[in-house]
Amino acid sequence: MSHPSLPRKPVLLVVDDEPQILRVMRTSLPVRGYDVRTVASGEEALDEVRKELPDVIILDLMMPGMSGLEVCRRLREFSEVPIIVLSARGSEKDKVSALDLGADDYVTKPFSMEELLARLRAVLRRVSSSTPGSATWTVGDITLNTDERRVTVAGREVKLTPKEFEVLKYLVSNAGKVVTHRALLQAVWGWESSDQTEYLRVFINQLRRKIEPAPQKPRYILTEPWVGYRLSPGD
């Protein structure tokens, strides 16, 4: 009699030179259903990824030897594996650089395990639900159809201008991921507008008025201070 196989645990590779961080990760994450591997340097991380690709990489930015930024850059030369960066408080420039180099999200040190777990769930949800080429994207109560250029929120159709639609489309297609101001501006307005952050403030405010139950307390389009925006399913 055959027994159904247990679902595979997501494999996490934690890259950090602080022994206490690695110890916490090895202790806390396996009991939450993750298979955890740890290394203490960027060089070891690249070697580990080439041997076996993990489902998510949790990557410290500030390490001796190869920095987390360099690890991001090299990983993106051959892999799209999701990367959550760990960043010391106050290093906004490094966080933006990491996101521009292809990191998917960041968590600021010191961090709570609950916050990290929420970011992990969001990244894994986005990867498992992404369907390249699909005409319809659904994130929580938001459904966006690219062929019909139609948006509904909790079953209610929302009328958007062409630019509002493009901004929301980019956020929806990167749901759960921190999108930098620069990446969003370049995607919607082009390279020449990559510094025009006032565009974003106007359009994000307009979108919030149209799709948020309470625009002053957004639950879908969340602001990541100094960095950009993140679309949340609202749960």
C-alpha positions as CSV (number, residue, x, y, z in Angstrom):
1,M,0.0,0.0,0.0
2,S,1.5,3.3,-1.1
3,H,1.4,6.4,1.1
4,P,1.0,9.9,-0.3
5,S,4.3,11.8,-0.2
6,L,4.5,14.7,2.2
7,P,4.6,18.1,0.5
8,R,8.2,19.4,-0.1
9,K,9.4,22.0,2.4
10,P,10.5,25.3,0.8
11,V,14.3,25.4,0.9
12,L,15.8,28.6,2.3
13,L,19.4,29.7,2.0
14,V,20.4,32.2,4.7
15,V,23.5,34.2,4.0
16,D,24.9,36.2,7.0
17,D,28.2,36.6,8.8
18,E,26.6,37.1,12.2
19,P,26.5,33.7,14.0
20,Q,23.6,34.7,16.2
21,I,21.4,35.5,13.2
22,L,22.3,32.1,11.6
23,R,21.5,30.4,14.9
24,V,18.1,32.1,15.2
25,M,17.3,31.1,11.6
26,R,18.3,27.5,12.1
27,T,16.2,27.3,15.3
28,S,13.1,29.3,14.3
29,L,12.4,28.6,10.6
30,P,12.4,24.8,10.5
31,V,9.6,24.6,13.0
32,R,7.6,26.9,10.7
33,G,7.9,24.3,7.8
34,Y,11.1,25.5,6.1
35,D,14.3,23.5,5.2
36,V,17.0,25.9,6.2
37,R,20.6,26.0,5.0
38,T,23.1,28.7,6.2
39,V,26.4,30.1,4.9
40,A,28.5,32.9,6.3
41,S,29.8,34.6,3.1
42,G,28.9,35.7,-0.4
43,E,31.4,33.3,-1.9
44,E,29.9,30.4,-0.1
45,A,26.4,31.5,-1.1
46,L,27.2,31.4,-4.8
47,D,28.8,28.0,-4.5
48,E,25.7,26.7,-2.6
49,V,23.3,28.1,-5.2
50,R,25.3,26.5,-8.1
51,K,25.1,23.1,-6.3
52,E,21.3,23.3,-5.6
53,L,19.0,26.2,-6.2
54,P,17.0,27.1,-3.1
55,D,13.4,28.5,-3.2
56,V,14.3,31.7,-1.5
57,I,17.6,33.4,-0.4
58,I,17.7,35.6,2.7
59,L,20.8,37.7,2.2
60,D,22.6,40.1,4.5
61,L,24.0,43.2,2.7
62,M,26.9,44.1,5.0
63,M,29.4,41.2,5.0
64,P,33.2,41.1,4.9
65,G,34.6,40.0,1.5
66,M,31.9,39.9,-1.1
67,S,29.0,42.2,-0.3
68,G,25.4,41.3,-0.5
69,L,25.0,43.8,-3.4
70,E,27.7,41.9,-5.4
71,V,26.0,38.6,-4.5
72,C,22.7,40.0,-5.9
73,R,24.4,41.2,-9.1
74,R,26.1,37.8,-9.7
75,L,23.0,35.7,-8.9
76,R,20.9,37.7,-11.4
77,E,23.4,36.7,-14.1
78,F,22.1,33.2,-14.0
79,S,19.1,32.8,-11.7
80,E,15.7,34.5,-10.9
81,V,15.6,32.9,-7.4
82,P,13.7,35.2,-5.0
83,I,16.0,37.2,-2.7
84,I,15.0,38.9,0.5
85,V,17.8,41.2,1.7
86,L,18.6,42.0,5.3
87,S,19.6,45.6,5.8
88,A,20.8,47.5,8.8
89,R,18.6,50.4,9.8
90,G,19.4,53.7,8.0
91,S,21.0,52.1,4.9
92,E,18.3,53.2,2.5
93,K,20.7,53.7,-0.3
94,D,21.9,50.1,0.0
95,K,18.4,48.8,0.1
96,V,17.4,50.7,-3.1
97,S,20.6,49.5,-4.8
98,A,19.8,45.9,-3.8
99,L,16.3,46.1,-5.2
100,D,17.5,47.7,-8.4
101,L,20.0,44.8,-8.7
102,G,17.1,42.3,-8.6
103,A,16.3,41.7,-4.9
104,D,12.6,41.0,-4.3
105,D,12.1,42.5,-0.9
106,Y,14.0,43.7,2.2
107,V,13.7,43.3,5.9
108,T,15.4,45.9,8.2
109,K,17.6,44.8,11.1
110,P,16.7,44.4,13.9
111,F,13.7,42.5,12.6
112,S,10.9,40.4,14.1
113,M,10.5,36.8,13.0
114,E,6.8,37.4,12.3
115,E,7.7,40.1,9.8
116,L,10.3,37.9,8.1
117,L,7.8,35.0,7.9
118,A,5.2,37.3,6.3
119,R,7.7,38.5,3.7
120,L,8.6,34.8,3.0
121,R,5.0,33.8,2.5
122,A,4.4,36.8,0.2
123,V,7.5,35.9,-2.0
124,L,6.5,32.2,-2.2
125,R,2.9,33.1,-3.0
126,R,4.0,35.4,-5.8
127,V,6.3,32.8,-7.3
128,S,3.8,30.0,-7.1
129,S,1.0,32.1,-8.6
130,S,2.9,33.9,-11.3
131,T,1.7,32.9,-14.8
132,P,3.7,34.7,-17.5
133,G,1.6,35.7,-20.4
134,S,-1.7,35.4,-18.5
135,A,-4.3,38.0,-19.3
136,T,-5.7,38.0,-15.8
137,W,-3.9,38.7,-12.5
138,T,-5.6,38.3,-9.2
139,V,-4.2,39.6,-5.9
140,G,-6.5,39.4,-2.9
141,D,-9.7,41.3,-3.9
142,I,-8.0,43.0,-6.9
143,T,-8.5,41.4,-10.4
144,L,-6.8,43.0,-13.4
145,N,-7.4,41.8,-17.0
146,T,-4.7,43.1,-19.4
147,D,-6.6,42.2,-22.6
148,E,-9.8,44.0,-21.6
149,R,-7.9,46.6,-19.5
150,R,-10.5,46.0,-16.8
151,V,-10.0,46.2,-13.1
152,T,-12.3,45.0,-10.3
153,V,-12.0,45.3,-6.6
154,A,-14.1,42.9,-4.5
155,G,-16.3,42.4,-7.6
156,R,-16.8,46.2,-8.2
157,E,-15.5,47.5,-11.5
158,V,-13.1,50.4,-11.1
159,K,-12.5,52.9,-14.0
160,L,-8.8,53.8,-14.4
161,T,-7.0,56.2,-16.8
162,P,-4.4,54.5,-19.1
163,K,-1.5,55.6,-16.9
164,E,-3.3,54.5,-13.7
165,F,-3.9,51.1,-15.3
166,E,-0.2,50.8,-16.2
167,V,1.0,51.7,-12.7
168,L,-1.4,49.2,-11.1
169,K,-0.5,46.5,-13.7
170,Y,3.2,46.8,-12.8
171,L,2.4,46.6,-9.0
172,V,0.0,43.7,-9.5
173,S,2.6,41.8,-11.6
174,N,5.1,42.2,-8.8
175,A,2.6,41.6,-6.0
176,G,4.3,41.1,-2.6
177,K,7.6,42.5,-3.9
178,V,9.0,45.9,-3.0
179,V,9.1,48.0,-6.2
180,T,11.5,50.9,-6.2
181,H,10.4,54.4,-7.4
182,R,13.0,54.1,-10.2
183,A,11.8,50.7,-11.4
184,L,8.1,51.8,-11.5
185,L,8.9,55.1,-13.2
186,Q,11.0,53.4,-15.9
187,A,8.4,50.7,-16.5
188,V,5.5,53.2,-17.0
189,W,7.1,56.4,-18.1
190,G,10.5,55.3,-19.5
191,W,14.2,55.9,-18.7
192,E,14.0,59.6,-19.1
193,S,11.5,59.9,-16.2
194,S,13.3,57.8,-13.7
195,D,13.8,60.7,-11.3
196,Q,10.3,62.2,-11.5
197,T,9.0,60.8,-8.2
198,E,6.3,63.5,-8.1
199,Y,4.6,61.5,-10.9
200,L,4.3,58.6,-8.6
201,R,2.9,60.5,-5.7
202,V,0.1,61.8,-7.9
203,F,-0.8,58.5,-9.5
204,I,-0.5,56.4,-6.3
205,N,-2.8,58.9,-4.5
206,Q,-5.3,58.6,-7.4
207,L,-5.2,54.8,-7.4
208,R,-5.7,54.7,-3.6
209,R,-8.8,56.9,-3.9
210,K,-10.2,54.5,-6.5
211,I,-9.3,51.1,-5.1
212,E,-8.8,51.5,-1.3
213,P,-11.7,51.1,1.2
214,A,-9.9,53.8,3.2
215,P,-7.4,55.8,1.1
216,Q,-5.8,57.4,4.1
217,K,-5.1,53.9,5.6
218,P,-4.2,51.9,2.5
219,R,-4.4,48.1,2.8
220,Y,-3.4,47.3,-0.9
221,I,-0.8,49.8,-2.1
222,L,1.7,50.1,0.8
223,T,4.4,52.7,1.0
224,E,7.9,51.5,1.7
225,P,9.5,54.7,3.1
226,W,12.2,56.2,0.9
227,V,12.3,53.2,-1.3
228,G,9.0,52.6,-3.2
229,Y,5.7,50.7,-3.0
230,R,4.5,47.1,-2.4
231,L,1.1,45.7,-3.5
232,S,-0.4,43.6,-0.7
233,P,-3.4,41.2,-1.0
234,G,-4.8,43.1,1.9
235,D,-4.9,40.3,4.4
